[in-house]
Amino acid sequence: MKSWLSTIETTVLSMAVLRLIGGSLEVTIALLMLFFNDPKKSLALNSILAMVGPFILLSTIAIGVAGVAQELSFSKLVFVGIGVTCILIGVFK
């Protein structure tokens, strides 16, 4: 198991851990919604997810871009930046 973990790139591991944290938070909040069984509390819990979700998305994108930035040419980084901008426009508009 330890040798398998040492072969994973730190960038990929960081991205995966962030996604696992985000997914765990989503499942936890879903269970809390069922536990409280109250629409007002569920809406408040859901608003927490609305704030955390984009943060996880932006963090994983930033880590991924930083991980491949050394391997990409400037023009390709510009295209990645345009793609990230489109994602942000879609998320926040």
C-alpha positions in Angstrom: 0.0 0.0 0.0 2.8 2.4 0.9 4.6 1.8 -2.4 1.4 2.5 -4.3 0.9 5.8 -2.5 4.5 6.9 -3.3 3.8 6.5 -7.0 0.9 9.0 -7.0 1.9 12.6 -8.0 1.4 15.1 -5.3 -0.7 17.3 -7.6 -3.1 14.5 -8.3 -3.2 13.5 -4.7 -4.0 17.0 -3.6 -6.8 17.3 -6.1 -8.2 14.0 -5.1 -8.1 14.8 -1.4 -9.9 18.1 -2.0 -12.6 16.3 -4.0 -12.9 13.7 -1.3 -13.3 16.4 1.3 -15.9 18.1 -0.8 -17.8 14.9 -1.5 -17.7 13.9 2.2 -19.1 17.3 3.1 -21.9 16.9 0.6 -22.9 13.5 2.0 -22.7 14.8 5.6 -24.9 17.7 4.8 -27.4 15.5 3.0 -27.6 13.3 6.1 -28.0 16.3 8.3 -30.9 17.5 6.1 -32.6 14.1 6.6 -31.9 14.2 10.3 -33.3 17.7 10.9 -36.3 17.1 8.5 -36.9 20.9 8.3 -37.0 22.8 5.0 -35.6 26.0 6.6 -32.6 24.2 8.1 -32.1 22.2 4.9 -32.0 25.5 2.9 -29.4 26.9 5.3 -27.3 23.8 5.0 -27.6 23.9 1.3 -26.4 27.5 1.2 -23.2 26.3 3.0 -22.7 23.9 0.1 -23.3 26.7 -2.4 -20.3 28.5 -0.8 -18.0 25.5 -0.4 -18.6 23.9 -3.8 -17.1 26.7 -6.0 -14.1 27.0 -3.5 -13.4 23.3 -4.0 -13.8 23.6 -7.8 -11.4 26.6 -8.0 -8.9 25.0 -5.7 -8.7 21.8 -7.7 -8.4 23.8 -10.9 -5.7 26.0 -9.5 -3.7 23.0 -8.3 -4.1 21.2 -11.6 -3.1 24.2 -13.7 -0.1 24.8 -11.4 0.9 21.1 -11.8 0.9 21.2 -15.6 2.0 24.8 -16.1 5.6 23.8 -16.5 4.7 21.4 -19.3 2.5 23.7 -21.3 3.3 26.4 -23.7 2.1 30.0 -23.1 -0.6 29.7 -25.8 -2.0 26.5 -24.2 -2.0 28.2 -20.8 -4.1 31.0 -22.3 -6.6 28.5 -23.6 -6.8 26.9 -20.2 -7.3 30.3 -18.7 -10.1 31.0 -21.2 -11.7 27.6 -20.2 -11.5 28.4 -16.5 -13.0 31.8 -17.2 -15.9 30.1 -19.0 -16.4 27.7 -16.1 -16.5 30.6 -13.6 -19.0 32.6 -15.7 -21.2 29.5 -15.9 -21.0 28.9 -12.2 -21.5 32.5 -11.0 -23.9 33.9 -13.6 
